[in-house]
Amino acid sequence: MKGKILLACFASISLLAGCGQQHVHTFESTYTFDEEYHWKKATCEHKDEIAELGEHTFNEDYECTVCHYKPFAEVTYCISKVEKRTVKDYLKDIV
């Protein structure tokens, strides 16, 4: 009987000791970003957690030095009128 009580006490102490441990979140190694911020998403079960949240800091090439976001990378230009001219045509117009 003493053995069962001792075993129950040991099990209770073990459970209580385990409750004091804190979960350590894990995060992706690459950044996720939007137009204003960058951050790292959690890879553990706490999907709402984020790390390293910050505003973009741009270099002279307009690229974020932290997450490599390029705000103008998706900008496309459209030329509405294309003229095909030879040098001879050009010289006729200016002479």
N, C-alpha and C positions, 0 to 999 in steps of 0.2 A: 504494500500500500504506500509506504514511504517513497518507493521508487516511482510510482505513478504520479504522486504529488510533485516530486522533484522534477520529473520529466515535463509535467504541465507548467511548472514555474519556469523552466529553461525555455520552453517553447514560447511562453508569453514574453519573456525578456528578449528573445530573438526577434519576435514580431515588433516589439516596441523599438528596438535598435534599428530595424529596417525602416521604420517610419520617418526617422530623422534624416534620411538620405535625400538629397535634392536631385531632381532630374536635370541632366545636362543636355541642353538643346544642341542639335546639330544643324548646320546650314549648308546650302549649296556653295560651291567654290566660285561660281560665276554670278554676276549681278543681273538682276531684273531691273528694268527702268521704264519710266514714262517721260513726259516732256520736262518735268521739273526735278525729279528725284531718282536715285538709284538705291537698291537694297538687295539683301540676300534672303531668299526664302528658306524656311525651315524644312529639313528633310526628316525630322522626327514626327511623331504623331501630333504635335502641336502646330498644325499648318498655319495658324493665324500669327505665329511668332515671326518676326523679321529681325535682321541684324544689319549693322553698318548702313543705316539709313542716312542719306546725305543729299544735299543739293549738288547739281552738276557744277564742275569747275572746268571751263573750256580753255584749250590752248589756242594758238594762232591759226590752227587749221579747223577751228570750231568742232573739236572732238573732246568729249569729257575725258579728263586725264585719269579718272578712276574706273569708269565702267565702259569707256570707249563709245558712248552714245554720240551719234552724229545727227544733229537736228536737220541738216540740209541734205542728207544722203538720199532722201526720197523725192527731192525736188526735181522735176523734169522741166525741160524747156521746150517750147513749141515754136517753130519758125513758121509764120503764116504764109510767107511768100518766098519762093526760091527762084532766083533768076539764074539762068544759064547764059553766061556771056563769055565770049572769047576775048582775048587781048585786042584783036582787031576791032571788035565791036566797041570795046571800051575806048580805044584810041579815036575812033570816029566821033564819039560823043564829046571828047574833050578838045579835039583839034578844030 
